[in-house]
Amino acid sequence: MKALVIYSGGRVLVFLAVAALLYAVGLRGLLLAAAALLVSLPLAYVLLRRQRDALAAEADRRLAERRERKEELRRRLDDDA
């Protein structure tokens, strides 16, 4: 969960930084939001690689734990039957 918060916060900060720069250049309104989104997406992809990798590792770990619990439950149910 921590990795998700850090990655999401990073994405928001990148978007806001790009929006601030574009605002200073003179963009306003919907055009500002659209341009900031289009510029911040690839920029965040490059800048937040470590955070994205940490998020993926955490998701993999949680998925492995769920699979392990599921298998343990199946073993217990088979033993009871």
C-alpha positions as CSV (number, residue, x, y, z in Angstrom):
1,M,0.0,0.0,0.0
2,K,2.9,2.3,0.8
3,A,4.3,1.9,-2.7
4,L,1.0,2.8,-4.3
5,V,0.7,6.0,-2.3
6,I,4.3,7.0,-3.1
7,Y,3.9,6.3,-6.8
8,S,0.5,8.0,-7.0
9,G,1.8,11.0,-5.2
10,G,4.8,11.2,-7.5
11,R,2.5,11.1,-10.5
12,V,0.4,14.0,-9.1
13,L,3.5,16.0,-8.3
14,V,4.9,15.5,-11.8
15,F,1.5,16.6,-13.3
16,L,1.3,19.7,-11.1
17,A,4.9,20.7,-11.9
18,V,4.3,20.4,-15.6
19,A,1.0,22.3,-15.2
20,A,2.8,25.1,-13.3
21,L,5.4,25.4,-16.0
22,L,2.8,25.5,-18.8
23,Y,0.7,28.0,-16.8
24,A,3.8,30.2,-16.6
25,V,4.2,29.9,-20.4
26,G,0.6,31.1,-20.8
27,L,-1.6,28.1,-21.2
28,R,-5.0,28.2,-19.4
29,G,-8.1,26.2,-18.9
30,L,-8.8,22.9,-20.6
31,L,-5.8,23.3,-22.9
32,L,-3.5,23.6,-19.9
33,A,-4.9,20.4,-18.3
34,A,-4.7,18.4,-21.6
35,A,-1.2,19.6,-22.3
36,A,0.0,18.9,-18.8
37,L,-1.5,15.4,-18.9
38,L,0.1,14.6,-22.3
39,V,3.5,15.9,-21.2
40,S,3.5,14.5,-17.7
41,L,2.6,10.9,-18.7
42,P,5.9,10.1,-20.5
43,L,7.8,12.2,-18.1
44,A,6.5,10.3,-15.1
45,Y,7.2,7.1,-16.9
46,V,10.9,8.0,-17.0
47,L,11.2,9.8,-13.7
48,L,9.2,7.3,-11.5
49,R,10.8,4.1,-12.7
50,R,12.0,3.0,-9.2
51,Q,8.7,3.8,-7.6
52,R,6.8,1.9,-10.4
53,D,9.2,-1.1,-9.9
54,A,8.6,-1.1,-6.1
55,L,4.8,-1.0,-6.7
56,A,5.0,-4.0,-9.1
57,A,7.2,-5.9,-6.6
58,E,4.7,-5.2,-3.8
59,A,1.8,-6.3,-6.0
60,D,3.7,-9.5,-6.9
61,R,4.4,-10.2,-3.3
62,R,0.8,-9.7,-2.3
63,L,-0.4,-12.0,-5.1
64,A,2.0,-14.7,-4.1
65,E,0.8,-14.5,-0.5
66,R,-2.8,-14.8,-1.6
67,R,-2.0,-17.8,-3.7
68,E,-0.2,-19.4,-0.8
69,R,-3.2,-18.8,1.5
70,K,-5.6,-20.2,-1.1
71,E,-3.5,-23.3,-1.5
72,E,-3.3,-23.7,2.3
73,L,-7.1,-23.4,2.6
74,R,-7.5,-26.0,-0.2
75,R,-5.1,-28.4,1.6
76,R,-7.1,-28.0,4.9
77,L,-10.4,-28.6,3.1
78,D,-9.0,-31.7,1.4
79,D,-7.7,-33.0,4.7
80,D,-11.1,-32.5,6.3
81,A,-13.0,-34.3,3.5
